Protein backbone atom coordinates (compact mmCIF):
# COMPACT_ATOMS: atom_id res chain seq x y z
CA UNK A 1 0.00 0.00 0.00
CA UNK A 2 1.50 3.33 -1.08
CA UNK A 3 0.50 5.26 2.03
CA UNK A 4 1.43 2.60 4.60
CA UNK A 5 2.98 5.19 6.93
CA UNK A 6 -0.26 7.19 7.27
CA UNK A 7 -2.95 6.34 9.82
CA UNK A 8 -5.48 3.84 8.53
CA UNK A 9 -9.16 4.71 8.76
CA UNK A 10 -11.93 2.11 8.87
CA UNK A 11 -14.70 2.80 6.36
CA UNK A 12 -17.82 1.00 5.21
CA UNK A 13 -19.01 1.50 1.64
CA UNK A 14 -22.71 0.76 1.16
CA UNK A 15 -24.40 -0.48 -1.97
CA UNK A 16 -28.01 -1.50 -2.62
CA UNK A 17 -28.41 -4.25 0.00
CA UNK A 18 -24.70 -4.89 0.66
CA UNK A 19 -21.76 -3.21 2.34
CA UNK A 20 -17.99 -3.50 2.10
CA UNK A 21 -15.67 -2.69 5.02
CA UNK A 22 -12.07 -1.63 4.48
CA UNK A 23 -9.17 0.15 6.14
CA UNK A 24 -7.69 2.90 4.01
CA UNK A 25 -5.20 5.74 4.41
CA UNK A 26 -6.55 9.22 4.97
CA UNK A 27 -5.28 10.37 1.57
CA UNK A 28 -7.12 7.47 -0.10
CA UNK A 29 -10.32 8.41 1.74
CA UNK A 30 -10.07 12.06 0.68
CA UNK A 31 -9.44 11.08 -2.96
CA UNK A 32 -12.38 8.63 -2.87
CA UNK A 33 -14.77 11.29 -1.54
CA UNK A 34 -13.59 13.73 -4.20
CA UNK A 35 -14.17 11.12 -6.92
CA UNK A 36 -17.68 10.41 -5.58
CA UNK A 37 -18.54 14.11 -5.73
CA UNK A 38 -17.14 14.46 -9.25
CA UNK A 39 -18.95 11.36 -10.58
CA UNK A 40 -22.42 12.82 -9.84
CA UNK A 41 -23.99 9.35 -10.02
CA UNK A 42 -22.47 8.34 -13.35
CA UNK A 43 -20.93 4.91 -13.92
CA UNK A 44 -17.28 5.68 -13.24
CA UNK A 45 -14.92 2.99 -11.99
CA UNK A 46 -12.55 3.91 -9.18
CA UNK A 47 -9.81 1.98 -7.38
CA UNK A 48 -9.00 2.32 -3.69
CA UNK A 49 -5.78 0.99 -2.19
CA UNK A 50 -6.91 -0.65 1.05
CA UNK A 51 -4.91 -2.38 3.78
CA UNK A 52 -5.48 -5.82 2.30
CA UNK A 53 -5.57 -5.03 -1.44
CA UNK A 54 -7.07 -2.95 -4.20
CA UNK A 55 -10.83 -2.41 -4.35
CA UNK A 56 -12.45 -1.50 -7.70
CA UNK A 57 -15.82 0.23 -7.36
CA UNK A 58 -18.52 1.47 -9.70
CA UNK A 59 -19.15 4.91 -8.17
CA UNK A 60 -22.72 4.98 -9.51
CA UNK A 61 -23.60 2.03 -7.24
CA UNK A 62 -22.29 3.59 -4.00
CA UNK A 63 -25.18 4.55 -1.69
CA UNK A 64 -23.22 5.64 1.40
CA UNK A 65 -19.76 5.83 2.94
CA UNK A 66 -19.47 5.47 6.70
CA UNK A 67 -16.24 6.61 8.35
CA UNK A 68 -15.64 5.27 11.85
CA UNK A 69 -15.29 8.06 14.38
CA UNK A 70 -12.40 6.72 16.42
CA UNK A 71 -10.42 3.81 17.77
CA UNK A 72 -12.27 0.67 18.68
CA UNK A 73 -11.62 -0.40 22.28
CA UNK A 74 -12.42 -3.65 23.99
CA UNK A 75 -12.29 -4.30 27.72
CA UNK A 76 -12.93 -2.56 30.99
CA UNK A 77 -11.47 0.75 32.08
CA UNK A 78 -10.32 1.79 28.62
Secondary structure, 3 states (H helix, E strand, C coil): CCCCCCCEEEEEEECCCCEEEEEEEHHHHHHHHHHHHHHCCCCCEEEEEECCEEEEEEHHHCCEEEECCCCCCCCCCC
